[in-house]
Amino acid sequence: MNRQKAEKKQTEISVIGSGIAGITTAFHLGKKGYKVNLIDPTVNSKINNLTPKNGTQSSLGVLMGNIYKRSTGRAFSLRNKSMKLWKEWINQINYPGSNFLFEKPFIKLASSEKEYESMIELSKNKKEYGIELLDKDSLDFWNSIFETKLTGGLISHEDGRLNPIQLIKLLMHSLDQIKINKIEKNVIRIKKNSGSQNKSWRINLENNQSIDQDYIIICSALNTQKLLKPLGHEILLEPILGQVIELELENKNENWEKWPAILNYQSINFIHQHHNHMLIGATVERGTNPSLLYKQEMLKMNNTAPKWIAKAKIIHEWSGIRAKPINEPAPLLKHLEPGLLINTGHYRNGVLLAPACAEWIELKIEENNIN
């Protein structure tokens, strides 16, 4: 056991990219005893949720882990594992005074008869996961809120939200506690190392600096393609925008005490903030520049938006670019060659799947070390 610990301390790993995938990968590997670098030109920048630089900071932190139609397969396994790991991780990253919580529950409202039929089936198959159909009183409440006549809905008592800005701050604090080395530089190139018999890979950084490593984990979204192409690995990704709008409502609705951590309706996520503020967000738009038309369509909700949205004032809006795999399921988890792995392509479920993906990386490294 002591020998294994000593070997881990000697194993040097660089994680490239400090979005949620990179931060959690560095955190998990560091907790397992590895010597880890986290490399990103913005790794030490102050986190500001109003002017985000990446997809993670424009995320709402929605965890739809259980309310998922399948009960088998890779996507289900990643969700299931992550939901269990998040409960452990939240305890590990909390420190006295932080009071970081997993906000629950999650409610999804049906926008069609067909969608409600799927919900009925899901509630039958996933009772053990804390999922059930909304009762009449709940439906009456949401009918009054959205000024409509809803077909039905689901409540998931174990799904919800992790505030992504608070989460990143706590994780970054934890990285300092476990001595993760943060390198605030651009990676110019990665290449196989022919000059060292001990370290398999060399990372060329800006200002003519370089470091030799045993493993490289790429978690850098769209930048993944640029780093891997010179090595002969063709990874196809496209940019997808996540948009978030913060509304200041005309009046504070005292009847909204039933609002859950997350409400999803017409594929839009709604988070009722303190007082009369509401966050509205979705991730469905291709490209790198937010579309005014899309924002207007989201706020109109297929011309069914309630009066409180129409009368609300937009006080903040922000967006972030995520990477979506082309012709492959998300996320991309691959061991490309000895010592080179990727954990990227989290265009919708980055926060949700982060723990399971980090664990996948660690297990691949363990397998390689045994062999």
VEXDREN-2710 file (C-alpha; in Angstrom, 1 decimal):
% VEXDREN-2710
k/r/px/py/pz
1/MET/0.0/0.0/0.0
2/ASN/2.8/2.4/0.9
3/ARG/4.5/1.5/-2.4
4/GLN/1.4/2.4/-4.3
5/LYS/1.1/5.8/-2.5
6/ALA/4.8/6.5/-3.3
7/GLU/4.2/5.7/-7.0
8/LYS/1.2/8.0/-7.2
9/LYS/3.2/10.8/-5.7
10/GLN/5.8/10.3/-8.3
11/THR/3.2/10.1/-11.1
12/GLU/2.9/13.6/-12.7
13/ILE/-0.4/14.4/-14.4
14/SER/-1.4/17.6/-16.2
15/VAL/-5.0/18.5/-16.6
16/ILE/-5.5/21.0/-19.4
17/GLY/-8.6/23.2/-19.1
18/SER/-10.3/24.6/-15.9
19/GLY/-13.9/24.3/-16.6
20/ILE/-16.0/22.0/-14.5
21/ALA/-14.5/18.9/-16.2
22/GLY/-10.9/20.0/-15.6
23/ILE/-11.4/21.2/-12.1
24/THR/-13.2/18.0/-10.9
25/THR/-10.7/15.8/-12.7
26/ALA/-7.8/17.6/-10.9
27/PHE/-9.7/17.4/-7.6
28/HIS/-10.4/13.7/-7.9
29/LEU/-6.8/12.8/-9.0
30/GLY/-5.4/15.0/-6.3
31/LYS/-7.5/13.3/-3.6
32/LYS/-6.3/9.9/-4.9
33/GLY/-2.7/11.0/-4.2
34/TYR/-1.4/12.0/-7.6
35/LYS/0.8/15.0/-8.3
36/VAL/-1.4/17.2/-10.5
37/ASN/-1.1/20.4/-12.5
38/LEU/-4.1/22.3/-13.6
39/ILE/-3.3/24.3/-16.7
40/ASP/-5.4/27.2/-18.0
41/PRO/-4.6/30.8/-18.8
42/THR/-7.7/31.9/-16.6
43/VAL/-7.2/29.3/-13.8
44/ASN/-6.6/32.0/-11.2
45/SER/-9.1/34.5/-12.5
46/LYS/-11.9/35.7/-10.3
47/ILE/-15.1/33.9/-11.0
48/ASN/-17.8/36.3/-12.1
49/ASN/-21.2/34.8/-13.1
50/LEU/-22.2/38.0/-14.9
51/THR/-19.3/38.0/-17.4
52/PRO/-18.4/34.3/-17.8
53/LYS/-15.5/33.1/-19.9
54/ASN/-16.6/29.5/-20.4
55/GLY/-19.6/27.2/-20.6
56/THR/-19.4/26.2/-16.9
57/GLN/-19.8/29.7/-15.7
58/SER/-22.9/30.2/-17.8
59/SER/-24.4/27.0/-16.5
60/LEU/-27.3/26.9/-14.1
61/GLY/-25.9/23.7/-12.5
62/VAL/-29.0/21.6/-13.2
63/LEU/-28.7/17.9/-12.1
64/MET/-31.2/15.8/-14.0
65/GLY/-29.6/12.5/-13.0
66/ASN/-32.5/10.3/-12.0
67/ILE/-35.3/11.8/-14.2
68/TYR/-33.8/10.1/-17.3
69/LYS/-35.8/7.7/-19.5
70/ARG/-33.2/4.9/-19.6
71/SER/-32.2/2.6/-16.8
72/THR/-29.2/1.0/-18.6
73/GLY/-26.4/2.0/-20.9
74/ARG/-23.4/4.4/-20.6
75/ALA/-25.4/7.6/-20.2
76/PHE/-27.5/6.1/-17.4
77/SER/-24.4/4.7/-15.7
78/LEU/-22.6/8.1/-15.8
79/ARG/-25.7/9.8/-14.3
80/ASN/-26.2/7.2/-11.6
81/LYS/-22.6/7.2/-10.5
82/SER/-22.4/11.0/-10.5
83/MET/-25.5/11.5/-8.4
84/LYS/-23.9/9.2/-5.8
85/LEU/-20.5/10.8/-6.0
86/TRP/-21.9/14.4/-5.7
87/LYS/-23.3/13.6/-2.3
88/GLU/-19.9/12.5/-1.1
89/TRP/-18.0/15.3/-2.8
90/ILE/-20.3/18.1/-1.4
91/ASN/-19.3/16.9/2.1
92/GLN/-15.6/16.9/1.1
93/ILE/-15.5/20.4/-0.4
94/ASN/-17.7/22.1/2.2
95/TYR/-15.8/23.9/5.0
96/PRO/-17.1/25.7/8.1
97/GLY/-19.2/28.6/7.0
98/SER/-19.6/27.7/3.4
99/ASN/-23.0/26.0/3.8
100/PHE/-23.1/24.7/0.3
101/LEU/-26.2/22.6/-0.4
102/PHE/-27.6/20.4/-3.1
103/GLU/-30.8/22.2/-3.9
104/LYS/-33.8/19.9/-4.4
105/PRO/-36.3/19.0/-5.9
106/PHE/-36.7/19.1/-9.7
107/ILE/-40.0/19.5/-11.4
108/LYS/-40.7/19.0/-15.1
109/LEU/-44.0/20.1/-16.6
110/ALA/-45.4/18.4/-19.7
111/SER/-46.0/20.6/-22.7
112/SER/-47.9/18.0/-24.6
113/GLU/-50.0/14.8/-24.2
114/LYS/-47.2/12.8/-25.7
115/GLU/-44.7/14.1/-23.3
116/TYR/-47.0/13.3/-20.4
117/GLU/-47.5/9.8/-21.6
118/SER/-43.7/9.3/-21.4
119/MET/-43.8/10.8/-17.9
120/ILE/-46.4/8.3/-16.7
121/GLU/-44.2/5.5/-18.0
122/LEU/-41.1/7.0/-16.3
123/SER/-42.9/7.3/-13.0
124/LYS/-43.8/3.6/-13.0
125/ASN/-40.2/2.5/-13.9
126/LYS/-38.3/4.8/-11.5
127/LYS/-40.3/5.0/-8.3
128/GLU/-37.1/3.8/-6.4
129/TYR/-35.3/6.9/-7.6
130/GLY/-37.8/9.3/-6.0
131/ILE/-39.8/10.1/-9.1
132/GLU/-43.5/10.5/-9.1
133/LEU/-46.3/12.3/-11.0
134/LEU/-47.5/15.7/-9.8
135/ASP/-50.7/15.6/-7.8
136/LYS/-53.7/17.8/-8.6
137/ASP/-52.9/20.5/-6.1
138/SER/-49.4/20.9/-7.6
139/LEU/-50.8/21.1/-11.1
140/ASP/-53.3/23.7/-10.0
141/PHE/-50.5/25.7/-8.6
142/TRP/-48.4/25.6/-11.8
143/ASN/-51.5/26.3/-13.9
144/SER/-52.0/29.5/-11.9
145/ILE/-48.3/30.4/-12.3
146/PHE/-48.1/29.8/-16.0
147/GLU/-51.7/30.9/-16.7
148/THR/-52.5/27.8/-18.7
149/LYS/-54.0/24.3/-18.5
150/LEU/-51.2/21.8/-18.0
151/THR/-51.6/18.1/-18.9
152/GLY/-49.4/17.0/-16.0
153/GLY/-45.8/16.8/-14.7
154/LEU/-43.2/14.9/-12.7
155/ILE/-41.4/15.6/-9.5
156/SER/-37.9/14.2/-8.8
157/HIS/-37.1/14.4/-5.2
158/GLU/-33.4/13.6/-5.7
159/ASP/-32.6/15.8/-8.7
160/GLY/-32.1/19.5/-8.4
161/ARG/-29.3/22.0/-8.7
162/LEU/-25.8/22.9/-7.6
163/ASN/-25.0/26.6/-7.8
164/PRO/-22.1/26.5/-10.3
165/ILE/-20.4/29.7/-9.1
166/GLN/-20.4/28.6/-5.5
167/LEU/-19.4/25.1/-6.6
168/ILE/-16.4/26.3/-8.6
169/LYS/-15.2/28.5/-5.7
170/LEU/-15.4/25.6/-3.3
171/LEU/-13.6/23.2/-5.6
172/MET/-10.8/25.8/-6.3
173/HIS/-10.4/26.2/-2.5
174/SER/-10.2/22.4/-2.2
175/LEU/-7.5/22.3/-4.9
176/ASP/-5.4/24.6/-2.9
177/GLN/-5.9/22.4/0.2
178/ILE/-4.7/19.3/-1.6
179/LYS/-1.8/21.1/-3.2
180/ILE/-2.8/21.1/-6.8
181/ASN/-0.4/23.2/-8.8
182/LYS/-2.3/25.8/-10.9
183/ILE/-0.4/27.0/-14.0
184/GLU/-1.9/30.1/-15.5
185/LYS/-0.5/29.8/-19.0
186/ASN/-1.6/28.8/-22.5
187/VAL/-0.7/25.4/-23.8
188/ILE/1.0/25.8/-27.2
189/ARG/1.6/22.2/-28.0
190/ILE/1.7/18.7/-26.6
191/LYS/4.0/16.0/-28.0
192/LYS/5.5/12.7/-27.2
193/ASN/8.6/13.0/-25.2
194/SER/11.7/11.6/-26.9
195/GLY/14.2/13.4/-24.6
196/SER/13.2/11.8/-21.3
197/GLN/13.2/8.2/-20.5
198/ASN/10.9/8.7/-17.5
199/LYS/8.2/11.1/-18.7
200/SER/6.2/10.1/-21.7
201/TRP/4.8/13.6/-22.7
202/ARG/6.0/17.2/-23.0
203/ILE/3.8/20.2/-22.8
204/ASN/5.0/23.3/-24.4
205/LEU/3.7/26.4/-22.7
206/GLU/3.8/30.1/-23.7
207/ASN/7.0/32.0/-23.1
208/ASN/9.1/29.0/-24.2
209/GLN/8.4/27.1/-21.1
210/SER/7.8/23.3/-21.0
211/ILE/7.0/20.6/-18.5
212/ASP/7.4/16.8/-18.8
213/GLN/4.6/14.6/-17.6
214/ASP/3.5/11.0/-17.3
215/TYR/-0.1/11.7/-18.2
216/ILE/-2.0/14.5/-20.0
217/ILE/-5.8/14.8/-19.5
218/ILE/-7.4/17.2/-22.0
219/CYS/-10.5/18.9/-20.7
220/SER/-10.4/22.0/-22.8
221/ALA/-13.7/21.9/-24.8
222/LEU/-13.2/23.3/-28.4
223/ASN/-9.4/23.7/-27.8
224/THR/-9.2/19.9/-27.7
225/GLN/-9.2/19.8/-31.5
226/LYS/-6.3/22.1/-31.9
227/LEU/-4.1/20.2/-29.4
228/LEU/-4.8/16.8/-30.8
229/LYS/-4.7/17.3/-34.5
230/PRO/-0.9/17.5/-34.7
231/LEU/-0.8/14.1/-33.0
232/GLY/-3.1/12.6/-35.7
233/HIS/-6.2/12.4/-33.6
234/GLU/-9.3/13.9/-35.3
235/ILE/-11.8/15.0/-32.7
236/LEU/-14.9/16.7/-34.1
237/LEU/-16.7/19.2/-31.9
238/GLU/-19.0/22.1/-32.6
239/PRO/-19.8/25.1/-30.4
240/ILE/-23.1/25.3/-28.6
241/LEU/-24.2/28.3/-26.6
242/GLY/-25.7/28.2/-23.2
243/GLN/-27.8/31.3/-22.5
244/VAL/-29.0/32.6/-19.1
245/ILE/-31.3/35.6/-18.5
246/GLU/-31.9/37.1/-15.1
247/LEU/-35.3/38.8/-14.9
248/GLU/-36.5/41.3/-12.3
249/LEU/-40.2/40.6/-11.9
250/GLU/-42.6/43.5/-11.6
251/ASN/-44.0/42.2/-8.3
252/LYS/-42.8/39.7/-5.7
253/ASN/-45.3/36.8/-5.7
254/GLU/-45.9/35.7/-2.1
255/ASN/-47.5/32.5/-3.4
256/TRP/-44.2/31.2/-4.9
257/GLU/-43.0/29.4/-1.8
258/LYS/-43.7/26.1/-3.6
259/TRP/-41.2/26.9/-6.3
260/PRO/-38.6/24.0/-6.5
261/ALA/-34.9/24.2/-6.9
262/ILE/-35.4/23.7/-10.6
263/LEU/-38.5/23.9/-12.8
264/ASN/-38.2/22.7/-16.4
265/TYR/-41.0/23.6/-18.8
266/GLN/-40.8/23.6/-22.6
267/SER/-37.1/22.6/-22.3
268/ILE/-36.4/25.8/-20.4
269/ASN/-35.0/25.8/-16.9
270/PHE/-36.5/28.3/-14.4
271/ILE/-34.9/29.2/-11.0
272/HIS/-36.7/31.5/-8.7
273/GLN/-34.1/33.6/-7.0
274/HIS/-34.5/35.7/-3.9
275/HIS/-37.2/38.3/-3.8
276/ASN/-38.5/39.0/-7.3
277/HIS/-35.7/37.6/-9.4
278/MET/-35.9/34.7/-11.9
279/LEU/-33.1/32.9/-13.8
280/ILE/-34.2/31.4/-17.2
281/GLY/-31.8/29.4/-19.2
282/ALA/-31.3/26.7/-21.9
283/THR/-28.6/25.1/-24.0
284/VAL/-29.8/24.5/-27.6
285/GLU/-28.3/27.2/-29.8
286/ARG/-25.5/26.4/-32.3
287/GLY/-22.7/28.9/-32.8
288/THR/-20.6/31.3/-30.8
289/ASN/-22.7/34.4/-30.7
290/PRO/-26.0/34.7/-28.8
291/SER/-29.0/35.2/-31.0
292/LEU/-31.5/38.0/-30.2
293/LEU/-34.2/36.0/-32.0
294/TYR/-33.5/32.9/-29.8
295/LYS/-33.6/34.9/-26.6
296/GLN/-37.0/36.4/-27.7
297/GLU/-38.3/33.0/-28.6
298/MET/-37.2/31.6/-25.2
299/LEU/-39.0/34.5/-23.4
300/LYS/-42.1/34.1/-25.5
301/MET/-42.3/30.3/-24.7
302/ASN/-44.0/29.5/-28.0
303/ASN/-46.4/32.4/-27.4
304/THR/-47.6/31.0/-24.1
305/ALA/-45.5/33.1/-21.7
306/PRO/-47.4/34.3/-18.6
307/LYS/-47.8/38.0/-17.9
308/TRP/-45.1/38.1/-15.2
309/ILE/-42.5/37.2/-17.8
310/ALA/-43.8/39.7/-20.4
311/LYS/-43.7/42.5/-17.8
312/ALA/-40.4/41.5/-16.3
313/LYS/-37.2/43.6/-16.8
314/ILE/-34.0/41.9/-18.1
315/ILE/-31.3/43.0/-15.6
316/HIS/-28.5/40.6/-16.7
317/GLU/-27.9/38.2/-19.5
318/TRP/-24.8/36.0/-20.2
319/SER/-23.8/33.1/-22.4
320/GLY/-21.0/30.6/-22.6
321/ILE/-19.7/28.3/-25.3
322/ARG/-19.8/24.5/-24.8
323/ALA/-18.4/21.8/-27.0
324/LYS/-20.7/19.2/-28.5
325/PRO/-19.3/16.1/-30.1
326/ILE/-20.2/15.6/-33.8
327/ASN/-21.5/12.1/-34.6
328/GLU/-20.5/10.8/-31.2
329/PRO/-22.4/10.6/-27.9
330/ALA/-21.5/13.2/-25.2
331/PRO/-19.3/13.4/-23.3
332/LEU/-16.1/12.3/-25.0
333/LEU/-14.2/10.0/-22.6
334/LYS/-11.2/8.4/-24.5
335/HIS/-7.9/6.9/-23.8
336/LEU/-6.3/7.9/-27.1
337/GLU/-2.8/6.4/-26.4
338/PRO/-0.6/5.6/-23.4
339/GLY/-0.6/8.6/-21.2
340/LEU/-3.1/10.7/-23.2
341/LEU/-6.7/10.9/-22.3
342/ILE/-9.6/13.3/-23.0
343/ASN/-12.6/14.3/-20.9
344/THR/-14.5/16.8/-22.9
345/GLY/-17.6/17.5/-25.0
346/HIS/-19.9/18.2/-22.0
347/TYR/-22.3/20.5/-23.9
348/ARG/-25.4/19.9/-21.7
349/ASN/-24.5/17.9/-18.6
350/GLY/-21.1/19.2/-17.5
351/VAL/-21.9/19.8/-13.9
352/LEU/-24.1/16.7/-13.6
353/LEU/-21.6/14.2/-15.1
354/ALA/-18.3/15.7/-13.8
355/PRO/-17.7/13.3/-10.9
356/ALA/-18.3/10.1/-12.9
357/CYS/-16.1/11.4/-15.7
358/ALA/-13.3/12.3/-13.3
359/GLU/-13.6/8.8/-11.8
360/TRP/-13.4/7.3/-15.3
361/ILE/-10.1/9.1/-15.9
362/GLU/-8.7/7.9/-12.6
363/LEU/-9.7/4.3/-13.3
364/LYS/-8.0/4.4/-16.7
365/ILE/-4.8/5.6/-15.1
366/GLU/-5.0/2.9/-12.5
367/GLU/-5.5/0.3/-15.2
368/ASN/-2.5/1.6/-17.1
369/ASN/-0.3/1.6/-14.0
370/ILE/-1.2/-2.0/-13.2
371/ASN/-0.4/-3.1/-16.7
END
